[in-house]
Amino acid sequence: NKKAINKKYGEGTLSMGSNTDLKIERVKSGIVALDLLIGGGIPRSSIIEMYGRESGGKTTTALKTVASYQAQGLTCAFIDVEHSLDSAWAEVLGVNMEALITFFTS
């Protein structure tokens, strides 16, 4: 039950939707149009999945966002399920590859 879960994991872990006062910190992606469309930036400390057609700009958008996050002193991880991460292109976009945590799926 809700009370037991909140006791075990901390007050506010579970609540009713009408009782939430969730403040989501957003970080600018570095792409003004995207930030405007999604309410001011990408939610911080979240897992973000980008989905779309092949060559639709998903990787470039993700890498621009990573570069923006890194410029703000944040740590990023990149999970490459399409095997499309090009380190040289990432660096052109401003990504510090030495500081990027990468995971390549098989």
Wavefront OBJ file of the C-alpha trace (Angstrom):
o trace
v 0.000 0.000 0.000
v 0.998 3.637 -0.451
v 1.762 4.258 3.227
v 4.093 1.250 3.483
v 5.962 2.165 0.299
v 6.408 5.773 1.439
v 7.633 4.554 4.831
v 10.164 2.218 3.235
v 11.398 4.476 0.407
v 10.726 7.976 1.728
v 7.782 10.321 1.968
v 6.503 11.392 -1.416
v 7.660 8.282 -3.270
v 4.013 7.563 -4.062
v 1.201 10.093 -4.075
v -2.088 10.719 -5.787
v -1.860 12.621 -9.074
v -3.899 15.487 -7.679
v -1.435 15.880 -4.796
v 1.783 16.132 -6.765
v 3.784 19.311 -6.686
v 6.528 18.005 -8.923
v 9.095 20.576 -9.950
v 10.889 19.281 -13.021
v 14.182 21.026 -13.692
v 14.744 21.428 -17.412
v 18.068 21.912 -19.155
v 18.364 23.684 -22.502
v 19.101 21.244 -25.316
v 21.054 23.761 -27.353
v 18.355 23.635 -30.044
v 16.028 26.610 -29.529
v 13.091 25.230 -31.553
v 13.199 21.926 -29.657
v 13.324 23.671 -26.286
v 10.272 25.757 -27.211
v 8.330 22.687 -28.333
v 9.005 20.680 -25.173
v 8.431 23.298 -22.522
v 11.815 24.921 -22.041
v 14.287 22.073 -22.287
v 14.840 18.427 -21.549
v 14.022 17.142 -18.048
v 17.214 16.783 -16.019
v 18.150 13.377 -14.592
v 15.865 11.609 -17.030
v 16.302 8.905 -19.599
v 15.461 10.376 -22.992
v 14.573 8.192 -25.977
v 14.490 9.686 -29.446
v 12.487 7.828 -32.038
v 12.087 8.467 -35.736
v 12.935 7.476 -39.265
v 16.417 6.543 -40.369
v 18.459 9.678 -41.094
v 15.832 11.802 -39.372
v 18.344 13.637 -37.176
v 17.925 11.650 -33.944
v 21.637 11.167 -33.316
v 22.534 14.753 -34.217
v 19.781 16.064 -31.940
v 20.967 13.815 -29.116
v 24.590 14.868 -29.584
v 23.720 18.595 -29.656
v 21.849 18.035 -26.414
v 24.820 16.175 -24.902
v 27.141 19.037 -25.911
v 24.793 21.555 -24.281
v 24.573 19.491 -21.091
v 28.346 19.034 -20.938
v 28.871 22.783 -21.416
v 26.776 23.244 -18.273
v 29.012 20.840 -16.331
v 26.622 17.880 -16.443
v 27.515 14.228 -17.028
v 25.852 12.390 -19.909
v 25.513 8.816 -21.090
v 24.799 7.776 -24.675
v 23.222 4.391 -25.365
v 23.808 3.603 -29.028
v 21.212 1.081 -30.183
v 21.566 2.000 -33.863
v 25.376 1.817 -33.915
v 25.437 5.332 -35.338
v 27.724 7.210 -32.940
v 30.487 8.887 -34.938
v 33.064 10.298 -32.507
v 34.467 12.793 -35.014
v 30.985 14.174 -35.803
v 30.150 14.286 -32.096
v 33.248 16.403 -31.458
v 32.304 18.749 -34.337
v 28.952 19.222 -32.576
v 30.771 20.107 -29.352
v 30.682 16.792 -27.463
v 33.619 16.012 -25.179
v 34.005 12.326 -26.029
v 36.463 11.803 -23.158
v 33.714 12.739 -20.692
v 30.849 10.896 -22.419
v 29.722 7.577 -20.959
v 28.899 5.313 -23.905
v 27.101 1.986 -24.113
v 26.892 0.027 -27.342
v 24.212 -2.630 -27.682
v 24.859 -5.858 -29.521
l 1 2 3 4 5 6 7 8 9 10 11 12 13 14 15 16 17 18 19 20 21 22 23 24 25 26 27 28 29 30 31 32 33 34 35 36 37 38 39 40 41 42 43 44 45 46 47 48 49 50 51 52 53 54 55 56 57 58 59 60 61 62 63 64 65 66 67 68 69 70 71 72 73 74 75 76 77 78 79 80 81 82 83 84 85 86 87 88 89 90 91 92 93 94 95 96 97 98 99 100 101 102 103 104 105 106
